[in-house]
Amino acid sequence: MIEQAVLKALINAGVGAFLALLILFGLYRIAHKLGAKFIEAEERQAQALGAQAQSIEGLTRSIQDFVSRDSSEHREMLVLLRFIAQQQQAFDEVKSEHNFRKEQTHPHCPVKSS
């Protein structure tokens, strides 16, 4: 019954309406196919961006680990350099004291002061 009413309305509308309806249906099918492909492409792009974000996060963690490890190594080197400088200073003081005592006990013996 409904189908007869639709067919009667189409026949009364004429060939132009039928062609317009056919063109609209074709455009709908084309848009549906292209829309589905567009949505699939957007989903793939979103997945790729998610993977990129994860890799950048991993890279960030790796760089932070490297910097903190490198920083602790530099601190260790600075501590060792300070220790060496203190030992060198203590050695120079002992050497000066030794040279001074040598001059006091042996005034005629040449002492090389550096």
C-alpha positions in Angstrom: 0.0 0.0 0.0 2.7 2.4 0.9 4.8 1.3 -2.0 1.9 2.1 -4.4 1.6 5.6 -2.9 5.3 6.2 -3.3 5.2 4.9 -6.9 2.1 7.1 -7.7 3.9 10.2 -6.2 7.0 9.5 -8.4 4.9 9.0 -11.5 3.0 12.2 -10.8 6.3 14.1 -10.2 7.6 13.2 -13.6 10.9 12.2 -15.1 12.8 15.3 -13.7 12.0 14.3 -10.2 13.0 10.7 -10.9 16.4 11.8 -12.4 16.9 14.2 -9.4 16.2 11.4 -7.0 18.5 9.1 -8.9 21.3 11.7 -8.9 20.8 12.3 -5.2 21.0 8.6 -4.5 24.2 8.3 -6.5 25.7 11.2 -4.7 24.7 9.6 -1.4 26.4 6.3 -2.3 29.6 8.1 -3.4 29.7 10.2 -0.2 29.1 7.1 1.9 32.1 5.3 0.3 34.4 8.3 0.5 33.2 9.1 4.0 34.0 5.6 5.1 37.5 5.8 3.5 38.0 9.2 5.1 37.1 7.9 8.5 39.4 4.9 8.1 42.2 7.3 7.1 41.6 9.5 10.2 41.6 6.4 12.4 45.0 5.3 11.0 46.3 8.8 11.4 45.1 8.9 15.0 46.8 5.5 15.7 50.0 6.8 14.1 49.9 9.9 16.3 49.4 7.8 19.4 52.4 5.6 18.5 54.5 8.7 17.9 53.4 10.2 21.2 54.4 7.0 23.0 57.8 6.9 21.3 58.5 10.6 22.1 57.5 9.8 25.8 60.0 7.0 25.8 62.7 9.2 24.2 62.0 11.9 26.9 62.5 9.3 29.7 65.7 8.1 28.0 67.1 11.6 27.8 66.2 12.3 31.4 67.9 9.1 32.5 71.0 10.0 30.4 71.2 13.5 31.8 70.7 12.4 35.4 73.4 9.7 35.0 75.7 12.1 33.3 75.1 14.7 36.0 76.0 12.2 38.7 79.2 11.2 36.9 80.1 14.9 36.7 79.5 15.3 40.4 81.8 12.3 41.1 84.5 13.8 38.9 84.2 17.2 40.7 84.5 15.5 44.1 87.6 13.6 42.9 89.2 16.7 41.5 88.6 18.6 44.7 90.2 15.7 46.6 93.2 15.7 44.3 93.6 19.5 44.7 93.5 19.1 48.4 96.1 16.3 48.3 98.3 18.4 46.0 98.0 21.4 48.4 98.9 19.2 51.4 101.8 17.7 49.5 103.0 21.3 48.6 102.8 22.2 52.3 104.8 19.2 53.4 107.3 19.9 50.7 107.7 23.5 51.9 108.0 22.4 55.5 110.6 19.8 54.5 112.6 22.4 52.5 112.3 24.9 55.4 113.6 22.4 57.9 116.4 21.3 55.6 117.5 25.0 55.3 117.4 25.3 59.1 119.5 22.2 59.7 121.8 22.4 56.7 122.2 26.2 55.9 125.0 25.6 53.4 123.2 22.9 51.4 121.4 24.3 48.4 117.7 23.5 48.3 115.8 23.6 45.1 112.6 25.5 45.8 109.8 25.2 43.3 
